[in-house]
Amino acid sequence: SWKAQGCYEKIAEHLGYRLVMNHQLSEFPETVSANGRYVAKLNIQNIGVGRIINTKSVKIIFTANGVQTELLINHPSADLRKVGAGEIIEMVVDADLTGMAAGEYSVHLVVEGEGTSVWRRIVLEPYQENEERFNILPGFILG
């Protein structure tokens, strides 16, 4: 049957939207000057057969020495509803780091919104399973 031949899983994996991040084509800063701006360009592709309908908020979380700074990404490119099936967008993250302490920061991207399947469908590779359901991005040094 078509289920036994693996067709069922292949179809299920691509129904709706499926967002993946291409890290090779994305740009991440390795260092940011004190009171500077963190600017990254994320290459995101929808490998599914549909698009997001509900509004999703995209946040970036910077963590150093146990202190988290969470910022909402307001750039128009962060509207993930614009990524149709088979399409690629470049999401711009431009965050003002004024007042943040110098140090080595880890970076996480969080997508939240309506719909219970958001994390099954928005998997910005390479995704690492963790309790907070964060997508881990390359870190940077501030200072």
Residue pairs with C-beta under 8 A, 6 or more apart in sequence:
2 8
14 47
14 48
14 49
15 48
15 49
15 50
16 48
16 49
16 50
16 117
16 121
17 46
17 48
17 50
17 51
17 52
17 83
17 85
17 121
17 122
18 46
18 47
18 48
18 121
18 123
19 44
19 45
19 46
19 47
19 48
19 80
19 83
19 121
19 122
19 123
19 124
20 44
20 45
20 47
20 123
20 124
20 125
21 42
21 43
21 44
21 45
21 124
21 125
21 135
22 43
22 44
22 45
22 88
23 125
23 126
23 138
25 43
26 40
26 41
26 42
26 43
27 40
27 41
28 40
28 107
28 137
28 138
28 140
29 38
29 39
29 40
29 140
30 138
30 140
30 141
31 140
31 141
31 142
31 143
32 38
32 97
32 140
32 141
32 142
33 142
33 143
34 102
34 142
34 143
35 97
35 98
35 99
36 97
36 142
37 94
37 95
37 96
37 97
38 60
38 62
38 93
38 94
38 95
38 97
38 107
38 140
39 92
39 93
39 94
39 95
40 92
40 93
40 137
41 90
41 91
41 92
41 93
42 90
42 91
42 92
42 93
42 109
42 124
43 88
43 89
43 90
44 80
44 83
44 88
44 89
44 90
44 91
44 124
45 83
45 86
45 87
45 88
46 83
46 84
46 85
46 86
46 87
46 88
47 86
48 85
48 121
49 85
50 85
51 81
51 83
51 84
51 85
52 80
52 81
52 83
53 81
54 81
54 113
54 114
54 115
55 81
55 113
55 114
56 80
56 81
56 111
56 112
56 113
56 114
56 118
56 122
57 72
57 111
57 112
57 113
58 72
58 73
58 78
58 80
58 91
58 109
58 110
58 111
59 70
59 71
59 72
59 73
59 109
59 110
59 112
60 70
60 71
60 73
60 93
60 95
60 107
60 108
60 109
60 110
60 137
61 68
61 69
61 70
61 71
61 107
61 108
61 109
61 110
61 134
62 68
62 69
62 71
62 95
62 97
62 100
62 105
62 106
62 107
63 69
63 105
63 106
63 107
63 108
64 100
64 101
64 103
64 104
64 105
64 106
64 142
65 101
65 103
67 101
69 100
71 95
73 91
73 93
73 95
75 91
75 92
75 93
75 94
77 89
77 90
77 91
77 92
78 91
78 92
78 93
80 111
80 122
82 89
83 89
97 142
100 142
101 142
102 142
102 143
103 141
103 142
103 143
104 139
104 140
104 141
104 142
105 139
105 140
105 141
105 142
106 136
106 139
107 136
107 137
107 138
107 139
107 140
108 132
108 134
108 135
108 136
108 137
109 124
109 134
109 135
109 137
110 132
110 133
110 134
110 135
111 118
111 122
111 124
111 135
112 118
119 133
123 135
124 135
126 136
127 135
127 136
128 136
130 136
